Amino acid sequence: MTSRAGRPQRTDARGARRSASASAVLRAVLDRGPIARSTIARRTGLSAAAVTGHTAELAKLGLLRELPETEARKSVGRPHVPVDLDTGRHVAGALHVAVHHATVALLDLRGNVLVQHEEPHDGLAAEDLLARAAEIFDDLLLGHAPDREPLGLGVATGGWVDRASGTVVEHPLLGWHDVPVRDLLAGSTGLAVEVDGHARALVHAERLFGHPRARDSVVQLFTGHVVDAAFATGTQVHHGPRSAAGAVAHLRVDGSSEPCRCGRRGCLEAAVSEGTLARKAAETGMIARPDFPELLALAASGDSAAVAMFHDRAQLIGQAAALLLDVLNPAVLVVVDRSVAHVPSCLPIIRDEVRDRSRCPDPAETVVGTSFPGTELATAGGAVLLDVLYEDPLGPLLTRWPHASSPSSA
């Protein structure tokens, strides 16, 4: 098992094997729970004794629980007492920072969003925004999970995010440069904090809780105010040096002359961002002001001019999807875009563009929408933290090893 950069590393082989085995047990319960220990042993290849030991340890940490034997008591011979995730003991905090608002949420161990709160933040400095988010997080804990133990706080946002240091290196639309998000939030909450780009965060979410083929290989294409991508093969999500992988904002697309902040024209983000579409709709008088949710609602109601705008945009998104499919050849490509859920004709247009421009044999099966419509932002933040838990349930989140950015490990 490979330890994450910036986190205490296990140097002995026995510790690494033990950690990997505990992870395999916990993931088996996530996938199939409630599940008997004997079934876990068959699915993981671990011995019955090893599974018994790991389930006991994970139960002690509050991650697993035995279910009542119920019908098992009526069977002949020794009953199989199933185990399942203990979704009532812990809670994962989540923060997603979008261009105009922040989403703060609480999730359970299965990635279910228990509560989420949106907070506008236009004009707030980074430090003030993060301090406000920490206050909202505390309020959610007190109001909705007073008896649960917080695992920590996962943070997802667009732009260039260096996961190892927990820093937002650059987010042009927010005006953020080298913001130490992890250290600021760890200081204000007193909890473990993990930070990543939101496209990679949603890859983790799909692999843990979403599309089954994402476990093989997956590309995530996120198109909102920010446009970015992420991909994973097998167990590895690709980060690149300083986690800069997935920067597709400046891919050139045909049919757009929209000026980009980089000085060129026809860049993907400039062409398809929510801000661009809302501005164009306001300029034509379709809506009174550049408000993307208003435009989306208009299209969802069937307004032909608004629908046509989203269809044109879907063709441009399809160009990027086709290129990513040909270069990376994933088992599934997930498009995270609000129009996919609210304007159902958009996804078929993206697939048609993929069919025309790529070698993908079956776009209808390969190109899909997010598994978390309506909660994708909250899920992204929570998945940053839950990915760490499922990768190493015996690691720092629950065993209180010093965190890389804590004073004791500085």
N, C-alpha and C positions, 0 to 999 in steps of 0.2 A: 504494500500500500504506500502510495506517495503522499507525504505530508504536504500541506499547503504552505506556500511561501509566507513568511511573516508570522508563523505560528510555532509554538514549541514542537520540536520534532522528536519522534520516537526512534532511537538509534538501535535498539535491540530487536533482533528478528522475532523473538517470542512476543514482545509487545505489539509489534506490527501485525503478526498473524492473529493475535487475540482480538485486536481492534477490528481487523477485516472480518473475522468470523462473527463478531457481535453485530457489525453492520449488515452482514448477510442475513442474520436471523431477524433483525428489525425490519429489513426490507421485505423479507418473506411474509412477515405478519402484515406489513402495510399492503402488500399486493393481495394476500389471500385471507387475511384474518376475518372472523375468528378461525383459527387453525390449530390442529393438534401438533404436539411436539414431534410426533413420529413423521408427520407430513413435512414439517420444517426440515427434519433430518434428510428426508428423501430429496427435497427440492434444493437444499444447499450442499449436499454431499458431506455434511458434518456427522460425527458420531452422535448417537443418542445421548451419551453422557455429556458431550460438549454442548449440545442444544439445551439440555437440562440446566447446565451451569450458566449458560448465557441468558436464558430466559429468566432465571432466578436473579441474576445480576441486573438485568434490564428492568425487572419488576421492582427491585429495590430502589432503582433510580427513578421510578415513577413513570416509566415508558410503556410497560406492559402490565396486564392484569389477567388473572384467571377468571373465566366465566363460570357461572353456576353449571353444575354437571347436568341438570335437568334430565333430558331423555337418556343421557349416557348411563345414568344410574339404573335404568330399566334393562340395559343390555346384559347378556351373559358374559362373564369374565370381567377383567379390569377395565373400567371406563376410561375413555380418552378425554381428559379435561382440556378444552380448547383455551388458547390464549389470544388476546387481542390487544390492540393499542389502548393505552389508558388515555383517552382524550379529555378526561376531566381534571387531570392533575396539573398539567402545564399549559402555558399559552405562549405563542410566539408573537412578538411585536413586529409590526411592519410599518415602514414609511416609504412612500413613493413621492418623489419630488418632480412634478411636471412643470411646464413653463409658467402656468398661471395659478396653479393650486397644488397643495400637498394633500396626499391621502394617508391618513394614519389608521391602522387597523390592528385587530387581534385575530390570530388564526389558531386552530387546534392542530394536533399532530398529523391529521389527514389532509391538511391544507385547506380546510373549510374556513371561510371568512365568518367569524362570529359577529363582528361589528366593524364598521368602517366610517370614517368621518373625513369630509373634504373641507379644506381650509384655504381660502384665497390668500395669496402671498405677494401680489404685485407690489413692487417697491420696497420689500423687505430685504435687508442685507442678509447674507448667508448665515451669519452667526445668530441674528435675530429670528430668522426662519426656523433654524434648527432648535433654538431654545423654545420657541412656541410649539414646535412639534413634540418636544419632550414633555411639555406641560399637558398637551392633549393626550399623549400616550398614558401619562399618569392618571388623567381623568377617566380614560377608558378602562384602565385596570381597576380603579376604585368602583366605577359604576357598573361594569359588566363582568369582571372576573376577580372579585375581591378575595376569593378563596383559592385562586390558582397561582402557581408559582411562575413568574415570567422567565422564559429561557434566555431572553435577550431581545435585541432589536435588529431586524434586517432592514437595510436601506437600499433602494434601487432608484436610479435616475438615468437620464440620457447623457449624451456627451461622452467624454473620455474619462473613464473611471478606473483607477488603479486599485484592484482588489487587495493586493498584498499590503499596501500601506493604508487602505481605507480612505483614499484621497480622491476627490473629484479634480482631476488634472485640468480639464477644460470643459466648460459647458457654455458655448458662446451665447445661446439664447437667454441664459440666466445671468451671464456676465461673471461666471465663477471661474477662478483660476487658482489651482493648488489649494483647495479648501479641505482642511483635515477633518472630514465629516466624522470618521470613526472616533477620533480623539475628543472632538467637541461633544458628541452625544454620549460617549462612555463617561465623560466627566460629569455631565448633567443628569444622567440616569443611574449611574453606578452599575450598569449592566454590560455584558458582552455585546459588542456591536459589530456587525459585518456589513460591508458595503460592496455593491457591484453595479454594473450597467444593467439597465432594465431588460434589454434583449437577452442577455445571458441569464438573468434571473428567471425570465419566462421559459428559457430552455430547461433550467433546473425544475421548474414547476411542471412542465409537460412530462419530463422524464420521471418525476416522482409521482404525480397525481393525475396526469392527463393522457395523451394519446399513446396507446401501447407500442406503436412502432417507433416512437421517439427514443426508446431505449436502445435501438439499433443505431440510428443516426438521424439527426434532425437539423434543419435550418429554421431559424426564427427571423422573420422580417417584420419589423415594427414600423408603422407609418402613422405618426401623429404630428404634433408640432415638430418633434424631432424624428428623424428617420435613421434607423440603424439596424444591424443584423447580428446574429450570433449563430454558431454551429457547434455541434458535438458529434463525436464518433465513439461508439462503445461507451466507456465510462468517462471519457475525457471531454470536457468543454474547453474549446480552444480560447486562450486568452492572448497569446502573443506577448512580446516585450512590453512591460508596464500595462498590460491588459488593454492594448490599443486595437485588438482585432475587432472586426465587425463594422468598421467605418465605411459605410456605403453611401453617405450623404452626398458625395460628389461624383457618383457614377453618372455618366452622361446618358440621357434618354432621348430618343427620337421624338420629334413633334412638340418640343417645348423650347421656347426662347426666354423663359423666365430668368431674370438676373439673379445671381447668387451672391452671397456675401463674400465669396472667395474671388469675385471679380469676373468669373466666367458666366456663361448662360447655359441653361438646359441641365443643370445638376439635379439629381433625383430629389433631394430634400426641398430645394427651391421650387420644383415643379409640383410636388404632391403633398407638401405639408398642409396641415389643417389651416395654418395661418394664411397661406397663399390662396387656398380655395375660398376661405371666408372673405378675404380682401377682394377677390375678383367678383364674388357674388354681390358685395356691397357696392362695388364700382358700377355694376350693371343695374343697380336698383332692385335686385331680387330680394335683398334684405336691407334693413335700415342701417345697420352697422355691421362691421366684420365680426360676426359671432358664429363660430362653427357649430355649436349645438343647435342654434336656431336654423341654420342651413340644413343640418342633418335631419332635423324634425320636419322641415319642409319637404325634403326628398322622401322621407319615410311616409309622408302623407300622400305621396304620388304626384307632387308637382313636377311637370314634365321637364321644365328648364333646370330645376335643381337635380333631378335624376340624371339628366344628360351631363351635367358637370361631373357627377360622381362616376358616370360610365367612362368619360374621357380620362379621368384620373385613374380608374381601375386599369385601363390599358397601359398607362405608364408604369403602374405598380407591377403589372404583368411582365413588362420588359425586364425589370430588375429581378423578378422571381425566376424568369427563364434563364438569365445569366447565372444566378446563384445555383440553380439546379444543374446546369451543365458543368459548372466548375467543381461543385462539391458532391453532386450525385447522392443526396440523402434519401433515406427511406421515406421521409415526410418533410414537407415545407409548410410551416405554420405562418399564416398571415395574421398579424394582430393589427386590426384596423376597425374603427367604430362603424364604418359603412358596411362591413361584411355582415354584421348582425342586423343593422337597421335598414339597409337597402339590399335585399336578398339577391338582386340581379347582378351585384358587383362581383361576387366571387366567381360565378360562371364566366364573366368577362375576363377576369384575371387568368382563369384556367385556359380560356380560348387563346389568349395572348401567349401563354406558355406553350400551348400546343403548336402554335404557328412559328415560334421562335426557338424552341429547344428540342432536344432529343428525348425529353421525358415521355415514356411510352403511355402513361395513363395519368394525365393531370387531375382527373376527377378523384382519383384515389390518393394522389401524392400531395396535392395542394389543398390545404384545409384551413379552416378558421380556428381561432383559439379555443381551448377547452374551458376557458374561464370568462365567458362573455359577461360584462357588467362588473366583474370583480378582478379584472386582469391587473390593475394597478396595485391593489391591495395584495393580491396573490404574488406579484413580482417581489414586493418588499419582503413578505413572509418567506418566500422560497429561498431568498439569499441566506437566511438563518437556518431554515429547515434542511437545506442541502448540507450544511456543516454538521448538523445533528445526525442525519442519516449516513453520512460518510464515515463519521467517527462518534458513535453514541457514548463511547467511554472517554471521550476527549474533554477539552476544556469547558464546554458549555455546562456539563453536569458534574464533572469531577473537580471543578474549581482550579484547574491549572492556571498559572498566570497568563493573562492575555498579552499578546505581543505589544499592544500599545498602552498597557497599564503601567503605573509608576513603578511597580515592583519588578517589571521586566525591562525597564528602560535602560 
